[in-house]
Amino acid sequence: MAGLDGQGDGLARLRELPTASISDALDRIGIEGAVHGLSPLSNGFRAVGPAFTVRYAPVDGTVGGTVGDFLDDVPPGSVVVIGNGGRTDVTVWGGIMTETAAARGIAGTVIDGVCRDVSASLAHSYPLFSRGRFMRTGKDRVRLVAVGEPVTVSGVEIRTGTLVCADADGVVAVPAADGERIAETAVQIERVESDIVAAVRAGSSLRAAREKFGYHHLQTRLS
């Protein structure tokens, strides 16, 4: 039965899970989805939702460029995923975009690059995940070349509709078709880890608790 955002129950369940457990579940299923090198502006930030993908490229010398007009087309609840080739010398997200996204109920933004106007993100508790921050504008330095096409970030392909989960530990991407399976596996991993902690608190050694509950095989890929 379809659930939130037409993505089935998987998206709703993923909203309740940490990226660490989701990453472990991806390992167990055999899906590459951990996006390396991206961090939140605040450890309290969390964003989960279907991806809305855009991609920038350097200006070609004859035509200038701007950033952000695509926001008019982003559905509420989406996570904007911006491909800018990992560039850290020009920004592709700033304060006006944060204000707009926050007002329209966009879930958050993931940038393969940098952002600016950090104070606006913090003031609105708008989740931003990027490779850092830098003040120089991307206007007339980059141009929008694709909307809704796949974006590859740190070797992970993210398509429009891919389920993006981001928190203090970073960003993971879950193929929409695998959302429920990944969520169920992550829940099982969370349960085992909770059992281990409970056993240790009750007096067990960590070694014995881990052996009892199969900790060392939690992320072993299923055959």
C-alpha beads as a LAMMPS data file, in Angstrom:
LAMMPS data file: protein, C-alpha beads

223 atoms
222 bonds

1 atom types
1 bond types

-500.0 500.0 xlo xhi
-500.0 500.0 ylo yhi
-500.0 500.0 zlo zhi

Masses

1 110.0

Atoms # bond

1 1 1 0.000 0.000 0.000
2 1 1 1.351 3.415 -0.908
3 1 1 2.460 5.619 1.945
4 1 1 3.879 9.111 2.341
5 1 1 4.923 10.888 -0.849
6 1 1 3.915 7.865 -2.900
7 1 1 7.072 6.055 -1.824
8 1 1 5.396 3.353 0.268
9 1 1 6.067 2.724 3.938
10 1 1 9.834 2.732 3.387
11 1 1 10.154 6.521 3.407
12 1 1 8.123 6.877 6.591
13 1 1 10.272 4.261 8.325
14 1 1 13.534 5.723 7.061
15 1 1 12.567 9.046 8.625
16 1 1 12.881 7.402 12.032
17 1 1 16.271 5.763 11.484
18 1 1 19.850 7.076 11.804
19 1 1 22.044 7.091 8.717
20 1 1 24.503 4.756 10.467
21 1 1 21.948 1.942 10.567
22 1 1 20.734 2.732 7.048
23 1 1 24.336 2.557 5.813
24 1 1 24.794 -0.799 7.534
25 1 1 21.601 -2.037 5.891
26 1 1 22.832 -0.900 2.481
27 1 1 26.036 -2.866 3.083
28 1 1 24.051 -5.941 4.048
29 1 1 21.855 -5.758 0.945
30 1 1 24.821 -4.922 -1.277
31 1 1 23.885 -1.400 -2.410
32 1 1 26.435 1.424 -2.590
33 1 1 24.670 4.386 -1.029
34 1 1 26.962 6.077 1.501
35 1 1 27.905 9.501 0.102
36 1 1 31.426 10.366 1.232
37 1 1 32.594 13.844 2.193
38 1 1 29.358 15.708 2.963
39 1 1 28.583 17.191 6.379
40 1 1 25.736 19.202 7.930
41 1 1 26.094 22.823 8.965
42 1 1 24.666 21.790 12.344
43 1 1 24.744 18.389 14.021
44 1 1 21.057 18.831 14.812
45 1 1 20.096 18.910 11.149
46 1 1 18.220 15.978 9.641
47 1 1 16.655 15.674 6.195
48 1 1 14.803 12.734 4.670
49 1 1 12.855 12.747 1.436
50 1 1 12.823 11.929 -2.264
51 1 1 15.590 13.612 -4.240
52 1 1 15.038 16.500 -6.628
53 1 1 18.226 16.561 -8.688
54 1 1 19.978 19.431 -10.454
55 1 1 23.414 19.731 -12.001
56 1 1 25.677 22.697 -12.689
57 1 1 28.704 23.130 -14.948
58 1 1 31.210 25.944 -15.389
59 1 1 30.087 28.802 -17.647
60 1 1 31.285 28.317 -21.197
61 1 1 32.771 31.792 -21.647
62 1 1 29.980 33.156 -23.811
63 1 1 26.896 32.706 -21.657
64 1 1 26.566 33.739 -18.022
65 1 1 24.666 31.792 -15.429
66 1 1 22.592 32.047 -12.319
67 1 1 21.665 29.734 -9.474
68 1 1 18.428 28.782 -7.796
69 1 1 15.543 29.473 -10.181
70 1 1 14.738 25.731 -10.239
71 1 1 13.364 26.070 -6.683
72 1 1 10.010 27.109 -8.142
73 1 1 9.591 23.520 -9.369
74 1 1 10.633 21.579 -6.242
75 1 1 7.761 19.710 -4.535
76 1 1 7.403 20.154 -0.745
77 1 1 9.076 17.378 1.218
78 1 1 11.820 16.855 -1.367
79 1 1 15.540 16.925 -0.696
80 1 1 17.319 19.073 -3.266
81 1 1 20.481 17.338 -4.508
82 1 1 22.883 19.656 -6.338
83 1 1 25.745 18.342 -8.422
84 1 1 28.516 20.902 -8.801
85 1 1 31.424 18.555 -9.310
86 1 1 32.628 18.944 -5.742
87 1 1 33.774 22.512 -6.393
88 1 1 34.628 24.499 -3.280
89 1 1 35.597 27.794 -4.961
90 1 1 32.077 29.005 -5.820
91 1 1 28.786 28.542 -4.013
92 1 1 25.542 27.249 -5.516
93 1 1 23.282 27.882 -2.511
94 1 1 22.745 31.035 -0.452
95 1 1 20.408 32.917 1.827
96 1 1 17.609 33.687 -0.641
97 1 1 17.422 30.029 -1.581
98 1 1 17.352 28.999 2.076
99 1 1 14.533 31.440 2.797
100 1 1 12.566 30.189 -0.207
101 1 1 13.109 26.499 0.505
102 1 1 12.194 26.859 4.172
103 1 1 8.996 28.747 3.311
104 1 1 7.931 26.115 0.789
105 1 1 8.450 23.075 2.984
106 1 1 11.431 21.606 1.185
107 1 1 13.027 18.994 3.445
108 1 1 16.671 19.981 2.962
109 1 1 19.525 20.396 0.516
110 1 1 22.540 18.232 -0.306
111 1 1 25.344 19.907 -2.255
112 1 1 28.318 18.368 -4.009
113 1 1 30.016 21.691 -3.436
114 1 1 29.667 24.578 -0.985
115 1 1 27.056 26.959 0.376
116 1 1 27.051 30.461 1.851
117 1 1 24.863 32.647 4.091
118 1 1 25.185 30.011 6.767
119 1 1 23.404 32.194 9.339
120 1 1 20.145 31.967 7.357
121 1 1 20.254 28.165 7.401
122 1 1 20.891 28.122 11.132
123 1 1 18.223 30.744 11.877
124 1 1 15.553 28.780 9.998
125 1 1 16.848 25.345 11.069
126 1 1 16.956 24.537 7.370
127 1 1 19.074 21.398 6.833
128 1 1 22.080 21.954 4.572
129 1 1 24.682 19.269 3.817
130 1 1 27.736 20.196 1.757
131 1 1 31.501 20.010 1.341
132 1 1 31.896 23.250 3.268
133 1 1 31.119 26.929 3.103
134 1 1 32.509 29.764 1.001
135 1 1 31.215 33.258 0.285
136 1 1 31.938 33.689 -3.446
137 1 1 28.838 33.553 -5.625
138 1 1 28.386 31.090 -8.432
139 1 1 26.480 33.632 -10.555
140 1 1 28.194 33.979 -13.925
141 1 1 30.653 31.280 -12.845
142 1 1 28.378 28.249 -13.133
143 1 1 25.322 27.481 -15.226
144 1 1 22.436 25.086 -14.729
145 1 1 22.732 22.245 -17.245
146 1 1 20.264 19.605 -16.019
147 1 1 17.168 19.254 -13.844
148 1 1 15.733 15.859 -12.992
149 1 1 18.655 13.909 -14.420
150 1 1 20.896 11.547 -12.402
151 1 1 23.626 13.175 -10.330
152 1 1 26.697 11.246 -9.180
153 1 1 28.183 12.346 -5.858
154 1 1 31.276 10.565 -4.518
155 1 1 30.571 7.660 -6.832
156 1 1 26.946 7.272 -5.723
157 1 1 24.280 7.829 -8.366
158 1 1 21.263 9.771 -7.123
159 1 1 18.174 9.940 -9.300
160 1 1 15.056 12.024 -8.949
161 1 1 12.990 10.059 -6.436
162 1 1 15.960 8.359 -4.770
163 1 1 15.355 8.419 -1.013
164 1 1 17.936 10.693 0.566
165 1 1 18.603 10.441 4.315
166 1 1 20.976 12.863 6.027
167 1 1 21.916 13.586 9.632
168 1 1 24.940 14.421 11.792
169 1 1 26.842 11.411 10.401
170 1 1 26.399 12.378 6.751
171 1 1 24.281 11.440 3.739
172 1 1 23.017 8.131 2.364
173 1 1 21.019 7.467 -0.794
174 1 1 18.500 4.628 -0.962
175 1 1 16.995 3.540 -4.297
176 1 1 13.257 4.140 -4.063
177 1 1 12.450 0.555 -5.063
178 1 1 14.516 -0.738 -2.135
179 1 1 13.248 1.683 0.516
180 1 1 11.097 -0.740 2.476
181 1 1 13.674 -3.530 2.360
182 1 1 16.464 -1.226 3.526
183 1 1 14.252 0.207 6.266
184 1 1 13.320 -3.263 7.537
185 1 1 16.968 -4.357 7.565
186 1 1 18.006 -1.169 9.377
187 1 1 15.307 -1.731 12.000
188 1 1 16.657 -5.248 12.602
189 1 1 20.178 -3.871 12.996
190 1 1 18.956 -1.215 15.427
191 1 1 17.189 -3.917 17.462
192 1 1 20.310 -6.079 17.712
193 1 1 22.477 -3.136 18.760
194 1 1 19.920 -2.168 21.411
195 1 1 19.957 -5.748 22.725
196 1 1 23.754 -5.622 22.989
197 1 1 23.668 -2.372 24.949
198 1 1 20.985 -3.763 27.263
199 1 1 23.035 -6.900 27.895
200 1 1 26.149 -4.871 28.749
201 1 1 24.171 -2.697 31.137
202 1 1 22.900 -5.875 32.772
203 1 1 26.460 -7.033 33.437
204 1 1 27.541 -8.909 30.306
205 1 1 30.942 -8.338 28.770
206 1 1 30.860 -6.541 25.420
207 1 1 32.563 -9.517 23.775
208 1 1 29.944 -11.971 25.030
209 1 1 27.040 -9.698 24.145
210 1 1 28.305 -9.141 20.641
211 1 1 28.813 -12.864 20.129
212 1 1 25.379 -13.710 21.506
213 1 1 23.528 -11.327 19.212
214 1 1 25.650 -11.809 16.094
215 1 1 27.092 -8.314 15.995
216 1 1 30.061 -9.152 13.785
217 1 1 27.815 -10.359 10.976
218 1 1 25.248 -7.563 11.027
219 1 1 26.676 -5.911 7.920
220 1 1 27.725 -9.118 6.144
221 1 1 26.327 -9.059 2.652
222 1 1 23.439 -11.412 2.104
223 1 1 24.113 -14.119 -0.483

Bonds

1 1 1 2
2 1 2 3
3 1 3 4
4 1 4 5
5 1 5 6
6 1 6 7
7 1 7 8
8 1 8 9
9 1 9 10
10 1 10 11
11 1 11 12
12 1 12 13
13 1 13 14
14 1 14 15
15 1 15 16
16 1 16 17
17 1 17 18
18 1 18 19
19 1 19 20
20 1 20 21
21 1 21 22
22 1 22 23
23 1 23 24
24 1 24 25
25 1 25 26
26 1 26 27
27 1 27 28
28 1 28 29
29 1 29 30
30 1 30 31
31 1 31 32
32 1 32 33
33 1 33 34
34 1 34 35
35 1 35 36
36 1 36 37
37 1 37 38
38 1 38 39
39 1 39 40
40 1 40 41
41 1 41 42
42 1 42 43
43 1 43 44
44 1 44 45
45 1 45 46
46 1 46 47
47 1 47 48
48 1 48 49
49 1 49 50
50 1 50 51
51 1 51 52
52 1 52 53
53 1 53 54
54 1 54 55
55 1 55 56
56 1 56 57
57 1 57 58
58 1 58 59
59 1 59 60
60 1 60 61
61 1 61 62
62 1 62 63
63 1 63 64
64 1 64 65
65 1 65 66
66 1 66 67
67 1 67 68
68 1 68 69
69 1 69 70
70 1 70 71
71 1 71 72
72 1 72 73
73 1 73 74
74 1 74 75
75 1 75 76
76 1 76 77
77 1 77 78
78 1 78 79
79 1 79 80
80 1 80 81
81 1 81 82
82 1 82 83
83 1 83 84
84 1 84 85
85 1 85 86
86 1 86 87
87 1 87 88
88 1 88 89
89 1 89 90
90 1 90 91
91 1 91 92
92 1 92 93
93 1 93 94
94 1 94 95
95 1 95 96
96 1 96 97
97 1 97 98
98 1 98 99
99 1 99 100
100 1 100 101
101 1 101 102
102 1 102 103
103 1 103 104
104 1 104 105
105 1 105 106
106 1 106 107
107 1 107 108
108 1 108 109
109 1 109 110
110 1 110 111
111 1 111 112
112 1 112 113
113 1 113 114
114 1 114 115
115 1 115 116
116 1 116 117
117 1 117 118
118 1 118 119
119 1 119 120
120 1 120 121
121 1 121 122
122 1 122 123
123 1 123 124
124 1 124 125
125 1 125 126
126 1 126 127
127 1 127 128
128 1 128 129
129 1 129 130
130 1 130 131
131 1 131 132
132 1 132 133
133 1 133 134
134 1 134 135
135 1 135 136
136 1 136 137
137 1 137 138
138 1 138 139
139 1 139 140
140 1 140 141
141 1 141 142
142 1 142 143
143 1 143 144
144 1 144 145
145 1 145 146
146 1 146 147
147 1 147 148
148 1 148 149
149 1 149 150
150 1 150 151
151 1 151 152
152 1 152 153
153 1 153 154
154 1 154 155
155 1 155 156
156 1 156 157
157 1 157 158
158 1 158 159
159 1 159 160
160 1 160 161
161 1 161 162
162 1 162 163
163 1 163 164
164 1 164 165
165 1 165 166
166 1 166 167
167 1 167 168
168 1 168 169
169 1 169 170
170 1 170 171
171 1 171 172
172 1 172 173
173 1 173 174
174 1 174 175
175 1 175 176
176 1 176 177
177 1 177 178
178 1 178 179
179 1 179 180
180 1 180 181
181 1 181 182
182 1 182 183
183 1 183 184
184 1 184 185
185 1 185 186
186 1 186 187
187 1 187 188
188 1 188 189
189 1 189 190
190 1 190 191
191 1 191 192
192 1 192 193
193 1 193 194
194 1 194 195
195 1 195 196
196 1 196 197
197 1 197 198
198 1 198 199
199 1 199 200
200 1 200 201
201 1 201 202
202 1 202 203
203 1 203 204
204 1 204 205
205 1 205 206
206 1 206 207
207 1 207 208
208 1 208 209
209 1 209 210
210 1 210 211
211 1 211 212
212 1 212 213
213 1 213 214
214 1 214 215
215 1 215 216
216 1 216 217
217 1 217 218
218 1 218 219
219 1 219 220
220 1 220 221
221 1 221 222
222 1 222 223
